[in-house]
Amino acid sequence: SRELEGRVAVVTGGASGMGLAVVHALACRGATVAVFDLAAPDPCELAATLSMGEDRVSSVAVDVTDAGQVDRAFASLPGGRLDILVNAAGIAPPTAFEDITEAEWNRVLAVSVHGTFLCCQRALPAMRDGRWGRIVNFSSTAGKTISTAGGAHYTTAKHGVLGLTRHLAKAYGPDGVTVNAVCPGLIDTPMARGLLPEAALERATRSFPVPRVGQPWEVAELVAFLASDRAAYITGAAVDINGGDLIV
Ligand code: NAD
């Protein structure tokens, strides 16, 4: 369906993995989508990859941890209008706790927590003025328990994303803006492939109630639902999508 026709969306981390799948899912439903990522994909290639018209997707090179760059990226949105923000940018170095440098600690928190803060802060005034908005933040099972492959900084960052999500949900609900988080388990993306070789990925997911790795499009379906009118009564939620991994 074209239920997001006329909506303007920003997807951070939209050049790869689940972010890219979200760009596809939103654009398929009629939204116009801007990708905010470190290395902005060529819009022609992006449109070709997604099999969509070039008028549907654009891209801006931006480091979400840099306030100046984030400001410029939001200022470049046509008409200053924004309905949907998906914060998918993230990094997950697998460093053992005692080996985490201060710089790496700061970087991991900066991308997931500070980047989400900066983008939410810039997006919310337009959503509030339009009396409609959807924010979907990427947490993780690491935001509820601990990370299997990433380090303690990653676990800390993904817990932080849930706190920010709940705080904003409460503050902006009366303005017609919902703010939710998704908590994916092991999903087949370049990030997961970089952390776990094929055999380890298979081993790690074999004991799940749904005994396989998740696919980016499956998470994108959830994000697209949360971004739609149909999810108007869901806010402040941290939705698991993990093949049942957390069932005890
Ligand atoms: P990915 O590595 O495929 O994609 C992440 C994207 O974020 C990349 O395109 C990267 O360039 C971008 N990015 C990184 N730092 C950035 C910055 N400072 N500014 C702008 N863009 C930046 O990863 P993915 O697996 O698709 O992960 C998407 C999100 O889901 C992340 O937040 C990740 O932590 C989370 N997550 C992943 C898994 C998994 O199993 N893959 C599980 C749970 C949560």
Boltz pocket constraint, residues with backbone or C-beta under 6 A from the ligand:
constraints:
  - pocket:
      binder: B
      contacts: [[A, 12], [A, 13], [A, 14], [A, 15], [A, 16], [A, 17], [A, 18], [A, 19], [A, 36], [A, 37], [A, 38], [A, 39], [A, 62], [A, 63], [A, 64], [A, 65], [A, 87], [A, 88], [A, 89], [A, 90], [A, 91], [A, 92], [A, 111], [A, 115], [A, 138], [A, 139], [A, 140], [A, 141], [A, 183], [A, 184], [A, 185], [A, 186], [A, 187], [A, 188], [A, 189], [A, 190], [A, 191], [A, 192]]
      max_distance: 6.0
